[in-house]
Amino acid sequence: MGTVMKEFDLDPTKAAVSMKYILNEDLPPIRIRNDNNVLSYIMLKDMEREPTKYPLIIDVAEAEVDKSSTTLIVNPHAVSDLCTL
């Protein structure tokens, strides 16, 4: 997926990209998860002469920022009564 991020000039810290393609209308879309999957898709497209076959779906969304909290372990038996962070 890094290849696609570079191609579209997307910052991975600001954008989340998901890709999938339709192999057959009777089946659910196949999700592309990594660069190897991208290469497999390109090879599949190279074998097919019809340009509209196996449409690619690219979804770009704003990346979720992990707002996990930081845990600070404080020793209650510290020598000093003052603790600064």
Sequence and secondary structure as in RCSB ss.txt:
>XXXX:A:sequence
MGTVMKEFDLDPTKAAVSMKYILNEDLPPIRIRNDNNVLSYIMLKDMEREPTKYPLIIDVAEAEVDKSSTTLIVN
PHAVSDLCTL
>XXXX:A:secstr
 HHHHHHTT  TTTEEEEEEE S TTS  EEE SHHHHHHHHHHHHH   TTSS EEEEEEE             
TT S S    
